[in-house]
Amino acid sequence: MTGTPIDDGFSADRLFNQGYSYTYDDVIFLPHYIDFPTDSVQLATKLTRSINLSIPCVASPMDTVTESSMAVAMAVLGGIGIIHSNNSPSDQAALVCSAKSRRIPFISDPIIMSPSDSIASVSDFASSPCILVTESGSAKSKLLGIVSRSDWAVLDDKEAKICHYMSHCSEMVPWNYDFEQVASFLAAKKLEYVPLVRNGVEVVDVVTAADVERIRAFPKLGMPSVGPDGEFLVGAAIGTREQDKERLEHLVKAGTNVIVLDSSQGNSIYQIEMIKYVKRLYPELDVIGGNVVTAYQAQNLIQAGVDGLRVGMGSGSICTTQEVCAVGRGQATAVYNVSSIAAQSGVPVIADGGISNSGHVIKALALGASTVMMGSFLAGSSEAPGAYEFKVRTGAAQIEGGIHGLVFSEKKSF
């Protein structure tokens, strides 16, 4: 297009310097002229000064959102998951290890029993085509055999112990096979499933031919988020208390790629001291500070040495900071003001909170954020922690003259 653009609407600088606090829903962008195809759009961005992502999406460190499965799923897509700290240091470190040990785009959570166990009903298989049998009934003991759903279905004595009818597991692959290697193995051997085993002992995953078909049907993905060692990038949250220093040590040993200091008010002496502590002990470990909503807050944390900032206070779906503490700021204004000051130091910003639709993602990025953190946006998905609840509602439908109950399922995060 040629000619001078017509002045219509407000520039960001003019809008956000009027003294008002705007949420995402308070602002709307004016459309412009399109002269490029959609496939030329590049979503690559920075999480921190040194960590690059293929997509600007971060899974929030909430116990209803991010554990190993979510961290793997986000890394496969080119984003990153931040594993929550509402657990013991060793448990959080184990979740980090679990995610980083994966080479396939999901965690299967295989069903494992011991030889002395019995399979009570077909529900013991859940959605898996098989049950693995190990010496102790745990994933960390030697794999002895396997029971397929189809073999169990034709058993005469279904109360028999597994050891009397399990099959020897003759086919398995190393845990560090990537997705294409596992898919090729299944195809070459014409198998329905195959276990992935670490050091010939510990069961890591089970991959089925159906899994391969499902993944292959996905839209073309971008580059996954992997570190120099080839492992998925995984983040973890800690607090600012003295005991969080022990948690930090566990997480560093587990291979955590980035630490997020999880606080609704990040501009405190406690967080500044923790930032300096982390950078002194582990200078190569990236630290994301926050949360902040003002340029002054951001500047304090930048001077302390953060590699990234979380922006948002009271804008999240379960955040009550504005109601309880009477502090906060509209998220659109917060993102714009903090991003403006952070850009001067080369510190990327995560827009944290208030993301409930794709339009909010666009607004956050356009206002200066490098990434967006998603909480409720991801909660309840297959990859989020929780279990499916099945409810039978009688009288919900009338079919062929009779009243029948309808079964509904929904993911509950606990």
Residue pairs with C-beta under 8 A, 6 or more apart in sequence:
1 33
1 35
8 30
9 30
12 336
12 367
15 22
15 27
16 22
16 332
16 333
16 336
16 337
20 330
20 333
21 329
21 330
21 333
22 330
22 332
22 333
23 315
23 330
23 331
23 332
23 354
24 331
24 332
24 354
24 359
24 360
24 363
24 364
26 330
26 332
27 332
27 363
29 362
29 363
29 366
43 54
43 55
43 56
43 78
43 222
44 52
44 53
44 54
44 55
44 222
45 52
45 53
45 55
45 56
45 348
45 370
45 371
46 52
46 53
46 348
46 370
46 371
47 53
47 58
47 80
47 258
47 286
47 288
47 308
47 348
47 350
47 370
47 371
48 258
48 286
48 288
48 307
48 308
48 348
49 286
49 307
49 308
49 346
49 347
49 348
50 286
50 307
51 80
51 233
51 257
51 258
51 286
51 307
53 78
53 79
53 80
53 225
53 233
53 371
54 77
54 78
54 79
54 222
54 223
54 224
54 225
55 77
55 78
55 79
55 222
56 79
56 361
56 365
56 369
56 370
56 371
56 372
57 74
57 77
57 79
57 361
57 371
57 372
57 374
58 74
58 79
58 80
58 81
58 82
58 235
58 350
58 371
58 372
58 373
58 374
59 65
59 66
59 70
59 71
59 74
59 79
59 80
59 81
59 82
59 373
59 374
59 378
60 66
60 82
60 352
60 373
60 374
60 375
60 378
61 82
61 83
61 84
61 85
61 235
61 236
61 237
61 260
61 262
62 84
62 375
62 379
63 84
63 86
63 87
63 385
64 379
64 384
64 385
64 386
64 413
64 414
65 84
65 374
65 375
65 378
65 379
65 384
65 385
65 413
66 74
66 81
66 82
66 83
66 84
66 378
66 384
66 385
67 83
67 84
67 95
67 385
68 83
68 95
68 96
68 98
68 99
68 102
68 107
69 106
69 107
69 109
69 382
69 383
69 384
69 385
70 81
70 378
70 381
70 383
70 384
70 385
71 80
71 81
71 82
71 83
71 95
71 96
71 99
71 232
71 234
71 235
72 81
72 99
72 102
72 105
72 106
72 107
72 232
72 383
73 81
73 105
73 106
73 383
74 80
74 81
74 225
75 81
75 99
75 224
75 225
75 226
75 232
75 233
75 234
76 105
76 106
76 221
76 224
76 232
77 221
77 222
77 224
78 221
78 222
78 223
78 224
78 225
79 225
79 371
80 225
80 233
80 234
80 235
80 257
80 258
81 99
81 234
81 235
82 235
82 236
82 237
82 258
82 260
82 373
83 92
83 95
83 96
83 99
83 234
83 235
83 236
83 237
84 92
84 237
85 92
85 236
85 237
85 238
85 239
85 244
85 247
85 262
87 95
89 246
89 247
89 249
89 250
89 251
90 250
92 236
92 247
92 250
92 251
93 250
93 251
93 253
93 254
94 254
96 234
96 236
96 251
96 254
96 255
96 256
97 254
97 255
98 107
99 107
99 232
99 234
100 231
100 232
100 234
100 254
100 255
101 175
101 198
101 204
101 231
102 204
102 205
102 232
103 175
103 176
103 177
103 178
103 179
104 177
104 178
104 179
104 182
104 196
104 205
104 207
105 179
105 215
106 211
106 215
106 383
107 205
108 128
108 205
108 206
108 207
108 211
110 128
110 132
110 139
110 195
110 203
110 205
110 206
111 124
111 125
111 126
111 128
111 130
111 131
111 132
112 131
112 132
112 133
112 134
112 137
112 138
112 139
112 203
113 119
113 131
113 132
113 133
113 134
113 137
113 162
114 133
114 134
114 135
114 136
114 137
114 162
115 133
115 135
115 144
115 145
115 161
115 162
115 163
115 166
116 161
116 162
116 163
117 137
117 161
117 162
118 158
118 159
118 160
118 161
118 162
119 125
119 131
119 147
119 152
119 158
119 162
122 149
122 152
122 153
124 131
125 131
125 149
125 152
128 149
128 206
129 148
129 149
129 150
129 192
129 193
129 208
129 210
130 146
130 147
130 148
130 149
130 193
130 206
131 146
131 147
131 152
131 162
132 143
132 145
132 146
132 169
132 195
132 203
132 206
133 143
133 144
133 145
133 146
133 147
133 162
133 163
133 166
133 169
134 141
134 142
134 143
134 144
134 203
135 141
135 142
135 144
139 202
139 203
139 204
140 201
140 202
141 201
141 202
142 201
143 169
143 172
143 195
143 197
143 201
143 203
144 166
144 168
144 169
145 162
145 166
145 167
145 168
145 169
146 166
146 167
146 168
146 169
146 195
147 162
147 165
147 166
147 167
148 167
148 192
151 165
151 167
152 158
152 165
155 165
169 195
171 189
171 191
171 194
172 194
172 195
172 196
172 197
173 181
173 182
173 185
173 194
173 195
173 196
173 197
174 196
174 197
174 198
175 196
175 197
175 198
175 202
175 204
175 205
177 185
177 196
179 212
179 215
182 194
182 196
182 207
182 212
183 207
183 212
183 216
185 191
185 194
186 192
186 193
186 194
186 207
186 208
186 209
186 212
191 209
192 208
192 209
193 206
193 207
193 208
193 209
194 206
194 207
195 203
195 205
195 206
196 203
196 204
196 205
196 206
196 207
197 203
197 204
198 204
224 232
225 232
225 233
226 232
226 233
227 233
227 257
231 255
233 257
233 258
234 255
234 256
234 257
235 256
235 257
235 258
235 259
235 260
235 288
236 251
236 254
236 256
236 258
236 259
236 260
237 259
237 260
237 261
237 262
238 244
238 247
238 248
238 251
238 259
238 260
238 261
238 262
238 274
239 247
239 261
239 262
239 263
240 261
240 263
240 268
240 270
240 271
240 273
240 274
241 270
244 274
245 277
248 259
248 278
248 281
248 282
251 259
252 282
252 285
256 285
257 286
258 285
258 286
258 287
258 288
258 307
258 308
259 278
259 285
259 286
259 287
259 288
260 287
260 288
260 310
261 271
261 274
261 275
261 287
261 288
261 289
261 290
263 271
263 290
263 291
264 291
264 313
264 319
264 321
265 291
265 313
265 321
265 325
265 327
266 289
266 290
266 291
266 292
266 297
266 301
266 310
267 292
267 294
267 296
267 297
267 300
267 301
271 289
271 301
271 304
272 300
272 301
272 304
275 287
275 289
275 301
275 304
275 305
275 306
276 304
276 305
278 285
278 287
279 285
279 287
279 305
286 307
286 308
287 305
287 306
287 307
287 308
288 306
288 307
288 308
288 309
288 310
288 350
289 301
289 304
289 306
289 308
289 309
289 310
290 301
290 309
290 310
290 311
290 312
290 350
290 352
291 310
291 311
291 312
291 313
291 352
291 353
292 298
292 301
292 309
292 310
292 311
292 313
292 334
292 338
293 311
293 312
293 313
293 328
293 329
293 334
293 337
293 338
294 329
294 334
294 337
294 338
295 337
295 338
295 340
295 341
297 338
298 309
298 311
298 338
298 341
298 342
298 347
299 341
301 309
302 309
302 341
302 342
302 345
302 347
306 347
307 347
308 347
308 348
308 349
308 350
309 338
309 342
309 347
309 348
309 349
309 350
310 349
310 350
310 352
310 373
311 331
311 334
311 335
311 338
311 339
311 349
311 350
311 351
311 352
311 369
312 319
312 331
312 334
312 335
312 351
312 352
312 353
312 354
312 373
313 319
313 321
313 322
313 327
313 328
313 329
313 334
313 353
314 320
314 321
314 322
314 323
314 327
314 328
314 329
314 353
315 328
315 330
315 331
315 334
315 352
315 353
315 354
316 352
316 353
316 354
316 375
316 376
317 353
317 356
317 375
317 376
318 375
318 376
319 353
321 327
321 328
322 328
331 351
331 353
331 354
331 364
332 363
332 367
335 349
335 351
335 364
335 367
335 368
335 369
336 367
336 368
338 349
338 368
339 349
339 367
339 368
339 369
340 368
342 348
342 349
342 368
343 368
348 370
348 371
349 368
349 369
349 370
349 371
350 369
350 370
350 371
350 372
350 373
351 364
351 365
351 367
351 369
351 371
351 372
351 373
352 372
352 373
353 373
353 375
354 360
355 361
355 364
355 372
355 373
355 374
355 375
355 377
356 376
356 377
360 372
361 372
364 372
365 372
378 384
379 413
380 386
380 410
380 411
380 412
380 413
381 411
382 411
384 411
384 413
385 413
385 414
386 411
386 412
386 413
386 414
387 411
387 412
387 414
388 409
388 410
388 411
388 412
389 409
389 410
389 412
390 407
390 408
390 409
391 407
391 408
391 409
391 410
392 405
392 406
392 407
393 405
393 406
393 408
394 403
394 405
395 403
395 405
396 404
396 405
396 406
397 403
397 404
397 406
398 404
